[in-house]
Amino acid sequence: MSGGGSLVGGAPAPVRVMQSFGAPRATTNPYITMLDAALAGSAEVEHLRFDWRRALRGDYDAFHWHWPEGKLHGSTWWRSAGKTALTGLLWLRHRLSRRIAVVRTVHNVELPDDTALRLAILRRIERDADLRILLSAATQVPAGPSALIRHGHYRDWYGGHPRARRVAGRIGAFGGVRRYKNVGSLVEAYADAAARRSGLSLRIGGRPSTPELARSLEARAATLPDARLAMRFLPDDELVLLASEASLVVLAYRFMHNSGSVLAALSLDRPVLVPRTAANEALAAEVGHEWVHMYDGDLDAEALLAAVDAAAALDDAASPDLSAREWTTAAADHARAYRAAIDAKRGRR
C-alpha cells in the first residue's frame, strides 16, 4: 500500500483508490465514464474500479462513493437483500479501518426513497465520510473536510458528433423524462408562448419514467404547433443534433442542484433556461450570465419568451467559459482530495 505519502523518485507515490463504480458501459452516466478516464490517466492515482471481493478484502488507501444507493439494489428481491448485506459489510469495514479513507461525492442533496434499513446504511456512509467532494460551491454539507471539484465539461465527449445549425425560435429539452423534471410545465409554457408568437418550435427527447407519463405528454404535444417528442433514450448523436438545433435548451426541473444536462447543453454552446437556485446563480457567474437564464417560481410563457429573445442575441460563434471544468484539472483535484482524506483519517488514529 502506498500509505498516501511515500515518495517515488522524489514525488509522492500514487494513492490507491477504489471507486464505487465498475467498468463503464454504453449506458453509464457520462460523468462516471469521463471521470474513469481522467483518473486512469493520472500519474497521482492508482485507479481501481469496483469489485466486491477486492472492496471487502483488498488493499487500498481510499474508497470513493458515488450514488451509494446503487449498490443496494439487484434484479430480484434476494439479490437486493444480498447487495444490501454486502454494502453494510463494506461500510463496517471502512468504519473499523484505521487506514482506509472514505470519500463521498455529493451528487444529490437528499437521500432517495427507500426502506428503513437501506436508508440507515446510506446515512452511516454519509456520516462517516472523511471528505466530501462538492460539485457546486452552493452545496450545503455538514461540518468537516470538503473539496470543491466542479463537474467536468462534455466538449470532448460530444466532439466526434456532427452538430446542426441553430434554428431560430427552437426550444429543446433532453434527458430522462421524469415527473420531478417537470417536462409537462415546459409543454404548457410552450403552448402559451406559441399562442402569443409564431415561429416557435419545440423538440423534447428522453426516456420516460412511465408509459403513462409518455402518453400524456405526447397527447398534449400533438395539439400544439411544431412540437415533437421522442419518448425514448437518445444516443449521443441524436442528443447532439437535438441540442445543437435548439436556440435555447430548457430544463424546467422543480428543483435543480447538480445537472449534467445543463453542462451538456453549455458544452454544445447552447444557452439554458433553468430554475433560479444558488447553484445555478453560481454557474451563471462562472460561465457568463448570457448563457444561464433563470426563472422564479413556475416556468411560464413570459420567462420562456424572454429567454428565447436573449438567446437569439448570441453570436453563432460564441461559447461559454468552461475553463474551470477541464478533466485533467479534475483528476489532479481528486488526487489532492484523496490525500487530504487519507491524512484526515490517519491523523485521527
Residue, then its C-alpha position, 0 to 999 in steps of 0.5 A: m500500500s502506498g500509505g498516501g505519502s511515500l515518495v517515488g523518485g522524489a514525488p509522492a507515490p500514487v494513492r490507491v483508490m477504489q471507486s464505487f463504480g465498475a467498468p463503464r458501459a454504453t449506458t453509464n452516466p457520462y460523468i462516471t465514464m469521463l471521470d474513469a478516464a481522467l483518473a486512469g490517466s493520472a500519474e497521482v492515482e492508482h485507479l481501481r474500479f469496483d469489485w466486491r471481493r477486492a472492496l471487502r478484502g483488498d488493499y487500498d488507501a481510499f474508497h470513493w462513493h458515488w450514488p451509494e444507493g446503487k449498490l443496494h439494489g439487484s434484479t430480484w428481491w434476494r439479490s437486493a437483500g444480498k447487495t444490501a448485506l454486502t454494502g453494510l459489510l463494506w461500510l463496517r469495514h471502512r468504519l473499523s479501518r484505521r487506514i482506509a479513507v472514505v470519500r463521498t461525492v455529493h451528487n444529490v442533496e437528499l437521500p432517495d426513497d427507500t426502506a428503513l434499513r437501506l436508508a440507515i446504511l446510506r446515512r452511516i456512509e454519509r456520516d462517516a465520510d472523511l471528505r466530501i467532494l462538492l460539485s457546486a460551491a452552493t452545496q450545503v454539507p455538514a461540518g468537516p473536510s470538503a473539496l470543491i471539484r466542479h463537474g467536468h465539461y462534455r466538449d470532448w465527449y460530444g466532439g466526434h458528433p456532427r452538430a446542426r445549425r441553430v434554428a431560430g425560435r427552437i426550444g429543446a429539452f433532453g434527458g430522462v423524462r421524469r415527473y420531478k423534471n417537470v417536462g409537462s410545465l415546459v409543454e404548457a409554457y410552450a403552448d402559451a408562448a406559441a399562442r402569443r408568437s409564431g415561429l416557435s418550435l419545440r423538440i423534447g427527447g428522453r426516456p420516460s419514467t412511465p408509459e403513462l407519463a409518455r402518453s400524456l405528454e405526447a397527447r398534449a404535444a400533438t395539439l400544439p404547433d411544431a412540437r415533437l417528442a421522442m419518448r425514448f433514450l437518445p444516443d449521443d448523436e441524436l442528443v447532439l443534433l437535438a441540442s445543437e438545433a435548439s436556440l435555447v435548451v430548457l430544463a424546467y426541473r422543480f428543483m435543480h442542484n447538480s445537472g449534467s444536462v445543463l453542462a451538456a447543453l453549455s458544452l454544445d454552446r447552447p444557452v439554458l433556461v433553468p430554475r433560479t437556485a444558488a447553484n445555478e446563480a453560481l454557474a451563471a457567474e462562472v460561465g457568463h450570465e448570457w448563457v444561464h437564464m433563470y426563472d422564479g417560481d413556475l416556468d411560464a410563457e413570459a420567462l420562456l419568451a424572454a429567454v428565447d429573445a436573449a438567446a437569439a442575441l448570441d453570436d453563432a460563434a460564441s461559447p461559454d467559459l468552461s475553463a474551470r471544468e477541464w478533466t485533467t484539472a479534475a483528476a489532479d483535484h481528486a488526487r489532492a482530495y484523496r490525500a487530504a482524506i487519507d491524512a484526515k483519517r490517519g491523523r485521527r488514529 
